Amino acid sequence: GDYSELKKFSDKLSKLPQIIALNKCDLLVSNEAIEEFKSHFSKDTKIVEISALARKNVQNLIKEAYELLCTLPEKEA
């Protein structure tokens, strides 16, 4: 994926694992826009399609975030 904007903000943040949450998916008529967006990222990039309003896939986003957090090493004191 293209993390250049995040890297400009913080090199450290750009190197951390990331999950992209695509909100407002309930407003889309087709999946073409989602597929176009995903095409800019590697297959390994976690992208979760959600609708906060319809509460669609929000639990899946929480689960993905939890699983990713569980893989991170302990923070040094």
PLY file of the C-alpha trace (Angstrom):
ply
format ascii 1.0
element vertex 77
property float x
property float y
property float z
element edge 76
property int vertex1
property int vertex2
end_header
0.00 0.00 0.00
0.91 3.64 -0.16
1.71 4.86 3.32
3.62 7.96 2.14
1.16 10.37 3.76
1.44 8.55 7.10
5.23 8.41 6.72
5.34 12.21 6.28
3.50 12.50 9.59
5.54 9.87 11.47
8.09 7.37 10.16
7.55 5.29 13.31
3.78 5.11 12.80
4.17 4.15 9.14
6.07 1.00 10.16
3.43 -0.29 12.59
0.87 -2.93 11.52
-2.30 -1.33 10.18
-5.93 -2.13 9.57
-7.90 0.01 7.16
-11.58 0.42 8.04
-13.77 1.42 5.11
-16.82 3.06 6.64
-20.16 4.01 5.06
-20.22 0.87 2.91
-24.00 0.87 3.31
-24.13 3.84 0.91
-22.48 2.03 -1.98
-24.57 0.72 -4.85
-21.84 -1.68 -6.01
-18.49 -2.99 -4.83
-16.57 -1.36 -7.70
-15.29 1.52 -5.55
-14.15 -0.90 -2.83
-12.32 -3.09 -5.32
-10.68 -0.02 -6.88
-9.51 1.14 -3.43
-8.19 -2.31 -2.53
-6.24 -2.50 -5.79
-3.85 0.13 -4.42
-2.77 -2.12 -1.54
-1.06 -5.47 -1.25
-3.14 -8.58 -0.59
-1.61 -8.69 2.92
-3.15 -5.33 3.90
-6.07 -5.84 6.28
-9.06 -3.90 4.94
-12.38 -4.27 6.73
-15.57 -2.96 5.11
-17.94 -1.57 7.74
-21.06 0.51 8.22
-21.06 2.12 11.64
-24.63 3.33 11.10
-25.94 -0.13 10.17
-23.50 -1.77 12.61
-22.35 -4.02 9.80
-19.01 -5.75 10.29
-18.06 -3.57 13.29
-17.58 -6.65 15.48
-15.31 -8.11 12.80
-13.22 -4.92 12.86
-12.90 -5.19 16.65
-11.90 -8.87 16.31
-9.28 -8.06 13.65
-7.84 -5.27 15.82
-7.70 -7.54 18.86
-5.98 -10.33 16.93
-3.43 -7.88 15.53
-2.74 -6.40 18.97
-2.13 -9.90 20.33
0.71 -10.39 17.84
2.62 -7.26 18.85
5.66 -7.59 21.12
5.52 -6.26 24.66
6.37 -2.59 24.91
9.69 -1.95 26.59
9.64 0.03 29.83
0 1
1 2
2 3
3 4
4 5
5 6
6 7
7 8
8 9
9 10
10 11
11 12
12 13
13 14
14 15
15 16
16 17
17 18
18 19
19 20
20 21
21 22
22 23
23 24
24 25
25 26
26 27
27 28
28 29
29 30
30 31
31 32
32 33
33 34
34 35
35 36
36 37
37 38
38 39
39 40
40 41
41 42
42 43
43 44
44 45
45 46
46 47
47 48
48 49
49 50
50 51
51 52
52 53
53 54
54 55
55 56
56 57
57 58
58 59
59 60
60 61
61 62
62 63
63 64
64 65
65 66
66 67
67 68
68 69
69 70
70 71
71 72
72 73
73 74
74 75
75 76
